[in-house]
Structure formats: structure tokens, C-alpha cells
Amino acid sequence: MKLVNETGQEVFYGISCANSADCGTIPVDGVVDLPFYDNQTDVQVSFVPNQPQTAFSITVPDSGTGQQVEIAVLAE
């Protein structure tokens, strides 16, 4: 399983399943490859900004009609 950080800020991640648990940080535009979690069931993943704030923050320098802000979790 690959965890990818495209949020623009460093994140702390936690990942676990019935037999294992790991955690760490992912830098901006970074990737963590955790192949142990491939083909497991009930895998739980969490992401938290690694800053003294409690939520993700996105700055939109110029807003307008038809623009969107998106944060997604993609499981492939």
C-alpha cells in the first residue's frame, strides 16, 4: 500500500490492521510504500497535519466561479 501526501504540508500517518501497526511522517509530495498492508482486510489509515493546527489548511490565492478545493482518499 502506498500512502501519498499531496496536501502541501507535512503529515503524520498511522496505519494498522489486525496483525500490524505503523506510523510516521510523510513530507510534502512524499510517498511511503508499505507492501505489508497489500491484500490485508480492514486496514485503517489516518492522516493528521504535522503542525500545531488541528485541521488541514488550503490557501486559495485567487477564487472564482467554477473552482473547487479537493482533499481525497484514493484506494486502488
C-alpha positions in Angstrom: 0.0 0.0 0.0 1.3 3.4 -0.9 0.4 6.5 1.1 0.9 9.7 -0.8 0.9 13.3 0.6 -0.2 15.9 -1.9 -1.6 18.3 0.7 1.1 21.0 0.7 2.1 20.3 4.3 3.9 17.5 6.1 1.5 14.9 7.6 1.7 12.3 10.3 0.2 9.0 9.3 -1.0 5.9 11.2 -1.8 2.6 9.5 -3.0 -0.6 11.1 -4.7 -4.0 10.5 -5.3 -7.0 12.8 -1.6 -8.1 12.8 0.4 -4.9 12.5 0.6 -1.1 13.0 3.0 1.5 11.8 3.2 5.3 11.9 5.5 8.1 10.7 5.6 11.3 8.7 5.3 12.0 5.0 6.8 15.2 3.6 5.1 17.4 1.1 4.8 15.4 -2.2 6.2 12.4 -0.4 5.3 8.7 -0.6 5.5 5.9 1.9 5.4 2.4 0.5 4.1 -0.2 2.9 3.7 -3.5 1.0 2.9 -5.5 4.1 -0.6 -4.0 4.0 -1.3 -5.1 0.5 -4.0 -7.8 0.4 -5.0 -7.3 4.1 -8.5 -6.8 5.3 -9.9 -3.9 7.5 -6.8 -1.7 7.0 -7.2 1.6 8.8 -5.3 4.7 7.7 -5.3 8.2 9.3 -3.6 11.4 8.4 -3.1 14.5 10.6 -1.2 17.7 9.7 2.2 17.6 11.4 1.9 21.2 12.6 0.4 22.8 15.7 -3.0 23.1 14.0 -5.8 20.5 14.1 -7.1 20.5 10.6 -5.8 20.6 7.0 -5.4 24.1 5.6 -5.6 25.0 1.9 -4.9 28.6 0.7 -6.7 29.6 -2.5 -4.8 32.6 -3.8 -7.5 33.6 -6.3 -11.0 32.2 -6.1 -13.7 32.4 -8.7 -16.8 30.7 -10.1 -16.3 27.1 -11.1 -13.2 26.4 -8.9 -13.1 23.7 -6.3 -10.9 22.6 -3.4 -10.4 18.9 -3.0 -9.0 16.5 -0.5 -9.3 12.9 -1.4 -8.5 9.4 -0.1 -7.9 7.1 -3.1 -7.8 3.3 -2.6 -6.6 1.5 -5.7 
